[in-house]
């Protein structure tokens, strides 16, 4: 058992890979069925495409709630790449235009049989939607307020909340915050603790947000690469290996951690902030301290936001929507630290962040990174749905708890 334990996280991660590959056809089929967008790919100058456009216009009148995405693929390289990628995901060979994609179904050309087949499938979807609506309730006002499908249409929003919350348990940032609060406690002033702690979180969040925005902007430069998701997936797997290695090397300096040479300087700077001096001057020093610490922490905290930014790029997110999601990510990230400050203000007692919690975070983070990386490599569509995303978190969380349970049993034995 002692020989097996150091390899246990990697063995379980390997099992996750095997299970993911075995479930890939089922998850892929499910994600295809949940797709409700009709894609219409056409070429400028194609006579058959012009005939199809007339039918598409009629279809929009018949099904006003149907989302139709039209793309020209002869002269638009990005649209052409998207068309080929969607065909490849559905195991279809490149063919002529016009092309239609609805969920997992693909049609090429344009004739009466093709339109009848698409319309029958659309009618089936409409009947299913009406059945779901009647199940929710007959009152249209209530059903419009209680939208049970909202999260299923917003997987990136759910991913932002989940990843931001997990990232908030980062041992590096929690350790620095705990040291800072321990020094400020000497003042015995709740107002000073709340003010200094709030400024510290605000500045670190600002630096962190600028870093994430920079990563997102840098990915825009390489977003045209066909294998961007492979790059993100491999990066996630690499970070998973580093986190799991840190977990296994109990008592050693983590690779993804604050270097030991910086810790005395952080403690000494925190001690200066705890001295009795004018609050304005203390806040000024807090801003400088927080900005410096945020930069030192980046190697420890950068993993999740880099992968998250990659997921958003893969999902086509940009502009104001990105900044909105960035705000959600930072709010979820800060939730744990705000909670820590709140506990200290209420209890006025030192909150110790034990090393074991840092190791456990690295285990959970490594498993989650590994699960995300595997799905990005073998079936990125699976995490485009809320169900697929929750499955990834559940598998990673279950594997982590299993390893912790085995570790505890081994130590008691």
C-alpha positions as CSV (number, residue, x, y, z in Angstrom):
1,X,0.0,0.0,0.0
2,X,2.8,2.4,0.8
3,X,4.3,1.9,-2.7
4,X,0.9,2.4,-4.3
5,X,0.0,5.6,-2.4
6,X,2.5,8.1,-4.1
7,X,1.1,7.0,-7.5
8,X,-2.6,7.0,-6.4
9,X,-3.6,10.4,-7.8
10,X,-2.2,9.7,-11.2
11,X,-3.8,6.2,-11.2
12,X,-7.2,7.7,-10.5
13,X,-6.6,10.4,-13.1
14,X,-5.9,7.6,-15.5
15,X,-9.1,5.9,-14.6
16,X,-10.9,9.2,-15.3
17,X,-9.4,9.3,-18.7
18,X,-10.5,5.7,-19.5
19,X,-14.0,6.4,-18.2
20,X,-14.2,9.6,-20.2
21,X,-13.2,7.8,-23.4
22,X,-15.8,5.1,-22.8
23,X,-18.6,7.6,-22.1
24,X,-17.6,9.8,-25.0
25,X,-20.1,8.5,-27.5
26,X,-23.0,8.7,-25.0
27,X,-22.1,12.2,-23.8
28,X,-21.5,13.3,-27.4
29,X,-24.9,12.0,-28.5
30,X,-26.6,13.7,-25.6
31,X,-25.0,17.0,-26.3
32,X,-26.1,16.7,-30.0
33,X,-29.7,16.1,-29.0
34,X,-29.8,19.1,-26.8
35,X,-28.7,21.4,-29.6
36,X,-31.7,23.5,-30.8
37,X,-30.0,25.8,-33.3
38,X,-30.5,25.3,-37.1
39,X,-27.2,26.1,-38.9
40,X,-27.4,27.2,-42.5
41,X,-24.1,27.2,-44.5
42,X,-24.2,28.7,-48.0
43,X,-22.0,30.1,-50.7
44,X,-22.2,33.5,-52.4
45,X,-23.2,32.9,-56.0
46,X,-24.7,29.4,-55.4
47,X,-28.1,29.1,-57.1
48,X,-29.3,26.3,-54.9
49,X,-28.3,28.3,-51.8
50,X,-30.5,31.2,-53.1
51,X,-33.5,28.8,-53.3
52,X,-32.7,27.6,-49.8
53,X,-32.7,31.2,-48.5
54,X,-36.3,31.6,-49.6
55,X,-37.3,28.4,-47.7
56,X,-35.3,29.6,-44.7
57,X,-37.3,32.9,-44.7
58,X,-40.5,30.9,-44.7
59,X,-39.2,28.7,-41.9
60,X,-38.5,31.8,-39.7
61,X,-42.1,32.9,-40.1
62,X,-43.4,29.4,-39.3
63,X,-41.1,29.0,-36.2
64,X,-40.5,32.5,-34.8
65,X,-38.8,31.1,-31.7
66,X,-36.3,29.0,-33.8
67,X,-32.7,30.3,-33.8
68,X,-31.2,30.1,-37.3
69,X,-27.5,30.9,-37.8
70,X,-26.6,31.6,-41.3
71,X,-23.0,31.6,-42.5
72,X,-21.4,32.2,-45.9
73,X,-18.5,29.7,-46.4
74,X,-17.0,30.3,-49.8
75,X,-15.3,33.7,-49.0
76,X,-15.5,33.7,-45.2
77,X,-12.5,31.6,-43.9
78,X,-13.7,31.6,-40.3
79,X,-17.2,30.4,-41.3
80,X,-15.6,27.8,-43.5
81,X,-13.4,26.5,-40.7
82,X,-16.5,26.4,-38.4
83,X,-18.5,24.4,-40.9
84,X,-15.7,21.9,-41.4
85,X,-15.2,21.6,-37.6
86,X,-18.9,21.0,-37.0
87,X,-18.9,18.3,-39.7
88,X,-15.9,16.7,-38.2
89,X,-17.5,16.6,-34.7
90,X,-20.5,14.8,-36.3
91,X,-18.2,12.4,-38.1
92,X,-19.3,13.8,-41.5
93,X,-17.1,14.5,-44.5
94,X,-16.9,17.9,-46.1
95,X,-19.4,18.2,-48.8
96,X,-21.2,20.8,-50.9
97,X,-23.4,23.7,-50.0
98,X,-26.0,24.5,-49.0
99,X,-25.5,22.6,-45.7
100,X,-27.9,22.3,-42.7
101,X,-27.0,21.2,-39.2
102,X,-29.6,20.6,-36.5
103,X,-28.2,19.0,-33.3
104,X,-26.5,15.8,-34.5
105,X,-28.2,15.7,-37.9
106,X,-26.5,17.0,-41.1
107,X,-28.1,17.6,-44.5
108,X,-26.4,18.7,-47.8
109,X,-28.0,20.1,-50.9
110,X,-31.6,21.3,-51.2
111,X,-34.7,19.4,-52.3
112,X,-38.3,18.7,-51.2
113,X,-37.3,15.5,-49.2
114,X,-34.6,17.4,-47.3
115,X,-36.9,20.2,-46.3
116,X,-39.7,17.8,-45.3
117,X,-37.2,15.9,-43.1
118,X,-36.0,19.0,-41.4
119,X,-39.5,20.3,-40.8
120,X,-40.7,17.0,-39.3
121,X,-37.7,17.2,-36.9
122,X,-38.5,20.8,-36.0
123,X,-42.2,19.9,-35.4
124,X,-41.1,17.2,-33.1
125,X,-39.0,19.6,-31.2
126,X,-41.9,22.1,-30.9
127,X,-44.2,19.3,-29.5
128,X,-41.5,18.4,-27.0
129,X,-41.1,22.0,-26.0
130,X,-44.9,22.4,-25.5
131,X,-45.0,19.3,-23.4
132,X,-42.2,20.6,-21.2
133,X,-44.0,24.0,-20.9
134,X,-47.2,22.3,-19.8
135,X,-45.3,20.3,-17.3
136,X,-43.9,23.4,-15.7
137,X,-47.4,25.0,-15.5
138,X,-50.2,26.6,-17.5
139,X,-49.6,30.1,-16.1
140,X,-47.4,31.8,-18.8
141,X,-46.4,34.6,-16.4
142,X,-45.0,32.1,-13.8
143,X,-43.3,29.9,-16.4
144,X,-41.6,33.0,-17.9
145,X,-40.3,33.9,-14.5
146,X,-39.2,30.4,-13.5
147,X,-37.0,29.4,-16.5
148,X,-35.7,25.9,-15.6
149,X,-33.7,25.9,-18.8
150,X,-31.7,29.1,-18.0
151,X,-28.6,27.4,-16.6
152,X,-28.7,24.8,-19.3
153,X,-28.4,27.6,-21.9
154,X,-25.7,29.3,-19.8
155,X,-23.0,26.7,-19.2
156,X,-20.2,29.3,-19.4
157,X,-21.9,31.3,-16.7
158,X,-22.1,28.1,-14.5
159,X,-18.4,27.3,-15.3
160,X,-17.4,30.8,-14.3
161,X,-19.2,30.5,-10.9
162,X,-17.8,27.0,-10.2
163,X,-14.2,27.7,-11.3
164,X,-14.1,31.1,-9.6
165,X,-15.3,29.5,-6.3
166,X,-12.8,26.7,-6.5
167,X,-10.0,29.2,-7.3
168,X,-11.0,31.1,-4.2
169,X,-9.7,28.3,-2.0
170,X,-6.2,29.0,-3.3
171,X,-3.8,28.3,-0.5
172,X,-1.3,31.0,-1.6
173,X,-3.8,33.9,-1.4
174,X,-5.5,32.5,1.8
175,X,-2.1,32.2,3.5
176,X,-1.2,35.8,2.7
177,X,-4.6,37.0,3.9
178,X,-4.3,35.1,7.1
179,X,-0.8,36.6,7.8
180,X,-2.1,40.1,7.1
181,X,-5.1,39.7,9.3
182,X,-3.0,38.2,12.1
183,X,-0.9,41.4,12.1
184,X,-3.9,43.8,11.9
185,X,-5.5,42.0,14.8
186,X,-2.9,43.6,17.1
187,X,-4.8,46.9,16.6
188,X,-8.0,45.4,18.1
189,X,-10.0,47.6,15.8
190,X,-12.7,46.0,13.7
191,X,-13.0,49.1,11.5
192,X,-9.2,48.9,10.7
193,X,-9.4,45.2,10.0
194,X,-12.4,45.6,7.6
195,X,-10.8,48.6,5.9
196,X,-7.4,47.2,5.4
197,X,-8.8,43.8,4.5
198,X,-11.2,45.3,2.0
199,X,-8.5,47.4,0.3
200,X,-6.2,44.4,0.1
201,X,-8.9,42.3,-1.6
202,X,-9.9,45.1,-3.9
203,X,-6.3,45.7,-5.1
204,X,-5.5,42.0,-5.5
205,X,-8.7,41.5,-7.4
206,X,-7.9,44.4,-9.7
207,X,-4.4,43.0,-10.5
208,X,-5.8,39.5,-10.9
209,X,-8.5,40.8,-13.2
210,X,-6.0,42.7,-15.3
211,X,-3.9,39.5,-15.6
212,X,-7.0,37.5,-16.7
213,X,-8.0,40.2,-19.2
214,X,-4.4,40.1,-20.6
215,X,-4.5,36.3,-21.0
216,X,-7.9,36.6,-22.7
217,X,-6.5,39.2,-25.1
218,X,-3.4,37.2,-25.8
219,X,-5.6,34.2,-26.7
220,X,-7.4,36.4,-29.3
221,X,-4.1,36.5,-31.2
222,X,-4.0,32.7,-31.4
223,X,-7.7,32.1,-31.5
224,X,-7.5,31.4,-35.3
225,X,-5.5,28.3,-34.6
226,X,-7.5,25.2,-35.4
227,X,-5.9,23.3,-32.4
228,X,-6.5,26.0,-29.8
229,X,-8.6,23.7,-27.6
230,X,-5.8,21.1,-27.8
231,X,-3.4,23.7,-26.5
232,X,-5.7,24.6,-23.6
233,X,-6.4,20.9,-22.9
234,X,-2.7,20.1,-22.7
235,X,-2.1,23.1,-20.5
236,X,-4.8,22.0,-18.1
237,X,-3.3,18.5,-18.0
238,X,0.2,20.0,-17.4
239,X,-1.2,22.1,-14.5
240,X,-3.0,19.0,-13.2
241,X,0.3,17.0,-13.1
242,X,2.1,19.9,-11.2
243,X,-0.8,20.2,-8.6
244,X,-0.9,16.4,-8.0
245,X,2.9,16.4,-7.7
246,X,2.7,19.1,-5.0
247,X,0.1,17.0,-3.2
248,X,2.2,13.9,-3.2
249,X,5.4,15.7,-1.9
250,X,4.1,16.3,1.6
251,X,6.2,18.7,3.6
252,X,8.1,20.0,0.5
253,X,8.0,23.4,-1.1
254,X,5.2,23.4,-3.7
255,X,6.1,24.0,-7.3
256,X,2.9,26.1,-7.7
257,X,3.4,28.1,-4.5
258,X,4.9,31.3,-3.2
259,X,8.7,30.8,-3.2
260,X,10.1,30.5,0.3
261,X,12.5,33.4,-0.2
262,X,9.5,35.8,-0.4
263,X,7.6,34.6,2.7
264,X,9.8,36.5,5.3
265,X,9.3,39.7,3.3
266,X,5.5,39.2,3.2
267,X,5.4,38.6,6.9
268,X,7.6,41.7,7.7
269,X,5.5,43.9,5.4
270,X,2.3,42.6,7.1
271,X,3.8,43.4,10.5
272,X,4.4,47.0,9.4
273,X,0.7,47.3,8.4
274,X,-0.2,46.2,11.9
275,X,1.6,49.1,13.6
276,X,-0.4,52.0,15.0
277,X,-0.2,54.8,12.5
278,X,-2.7,57.1,10.6
279,X,-5.2,55.0,8.7
280,X,-4.6,56.9,5.4
281,X,-0.9,56.0,5.5
282,X,-1.7,52.4,6.4
283,X,-4.1,52.1,3.5
284,X,-1.4,53.5,1.2
285,X,1.0,50.9,2.3
286,X,-1.8,48.3,1.9
287,X,-2.2,49.2,-1.7
288,X,1.5,48.8,-2.4
289,X,1.7,45.5,-0.4
290,X,-1.4,44.0,-2.1
291,X,-0.2,44.9,-5.6
292,X,3.2,43.3,-4.9
293,X,1.8,40.2,-3.3
294,X,-0.7,39.8,-6.2
295,X,2.2,39.7,-8.7
296,X,4.2,37.2,-6.5
297,X,1.1,34.9,-6.2
298,X,0.5,34.7,-10.0
299,X,2.4,31.5,-10.6
300,X,0.4,29.9,-7.8
301,X,-3.0,31.2,-8.9
302,X,-2.8,31.5,-12.7
303,X,-3.9,28.0,-13.6
304,X,-7.7,28.2,-13.2
305,X,-8.1,31.7,-14.9
306,X,-5.9,30.7,-17.8
307,X,-8.1,27.6,-18.5
308,X,-11.2,29.6,-17.8
309,X,-10.2,32.2,-20.4
310,X,-9.5,29.4,-22.9
311,X,-13.0,28.0,-22.3
312,X,-14.5,31.5,-23.0
313,X,-12.4,31.8,-26.2
314,X,-13.6,28.4,-27.4
315,X,-17.2,29.5,-26.6
316,X,-16.9,32.6,-28.8
317,X,-17.3,35.0,-25.8
318,X,-16.0,38.6,-26.3
319,X,-16.6,42.2,-25.6
320,X,-18.9,43.3,-22.7
321,X,-20.1,39.7,-22.1
322,X,-16.5,38.8,-21.3
323,X,-16.1,41.6,-18.8
324,X,-19.5,40.7,-17.2
325,X,-18.3,37.1,-16.8
326,X,-14.9,38.3,-15.5
327,X,-16.8,40.3,-12.8
328,X,-18.7,37.1,-11.9
329,X,-15.4,35.1,-11.7
330,X,-13.8,37.7,-9.4
331,X,-16.8,37.9,-7.2
332,X,-16.9,34.1,-6.8
333,X,-13.1,34.1,-6.3
334,X,-13.3,36.7,-3.5
335,X,-16.3,35.1,-1.7
336,X,-14.1,32.8,0.4
337,X,-11.7,35.6,1.3
338,X,-14.5,37.9,2.2
339,X,-15.9,35.2,4.4
340,X,-12.5,34.8,6.1
341,X,-12.4,38.5,6.9
342,X,-15.9,38.4,8.2
343,X,-15.1,35.6,10.6
344,X,-12.0,37.4,11.9
345,X,-14.0,40.6,12.4
346,X,-16.7,38.8,14.4
347,X,-14.5,36.6,16.5
348,X,-11.4,38.9,16.7
349,X,-9.3,35.7,16.7
350,X,-6.4,34.6,14.5
351,X,-7.5,32.3,11.8
352,X,-4.8,29.7,11.0
353,X,-4.7,28.2,7.5
354,X,-3.2,24.8,8.1
355,X,-0.8,23.2,5.5
356,X,-3.1,20.2,5.1
357,X,-5.8,22.4,3.6
358,X,-3.3,23.7,1.0
359,X,-2.4,20.1,0.0
360,X,-6.1,19.2,-0.3
361,X,-6.8,22.2,-2.5
362,X,-3.9,21.1,-4.8
363,X,-5.4,17.7,-5.0
364,X,-8.9,18.9,-5.8
365,X,-7.5,21.5,-8.2
366,X,-5.3,19.0,-9.9
367,X,-8.2,16.5,-10.4
368,X,-10.4,19.2,-11.7
369,X,-7.8,20.5,-14.1
370,X,-7.2,17.0,-15.3
371,X,-10.9,16.3,-15.9
372,X,-11.3,19.6,-17.8
373,X,-8.2,18.9,-19.8
374,X,-9.4,15.4,-20.7
375,X,-12.8,16.6,-21.8
376,X,-11.3,19.5,-23.9
377,X,-9.2,17.0,-25.7
378,X,-11.7,14.2,-26.4
379,X,-15.1,15.9,-26.4
380,X,-15.2,19.7,-25.8
381,X,-19.0,19.7,-26.6
382,X,-19.6,17.7,-23.4
383,X,-18.8,20.7,-21.2
384,X,-20.9,23.1,-23.3
385,X,-23.9,21.8,-21.4
386,X,-24.5,22.3,-17.7
387,X,-25.0,18.5,-17.2
388,X,-21.6,17.8,-18.8
389,X,-19.9,20.5,-16.7
390,X,-21.4,19.2,-13.5
391,X,-20.4,15.7,-14.4
392,X,-16.8,16.9,-14.7
393,X,-16.9,18.6,-11.3
394,X,-18.6,15.6,-9.7
395,X,-16.0,13.1,-11.1
396,X,-13.1,15.3,-10.0
397,X,-14.6,15.9,-6.6
398,X,-15.4,12.2,-6.1
399,X,-11.9,11.1,-7.1
400,X,-10.4,13.7,-4.7
401,X,-12.5,12.6,-1.8
402,X,-11.6,9.0,-2.5
403,X,-7.9,9.7,-2.4
404,X,-8.3,11.7,0.9
405,X,-10.3,8.8,2.4
406,X,-7.6,6.3,1.4
407,X,-4.9,8.6,2.8
408,X,-6.7,9.0,6.1
409,X,-7.3,5.2,6.3
410,X,-3.6,4.5,5.6
411,X,-2.5,7.0,8.3
412,X,-4.9,5.5,10.9
413,X,-3.8,2.0,10.0
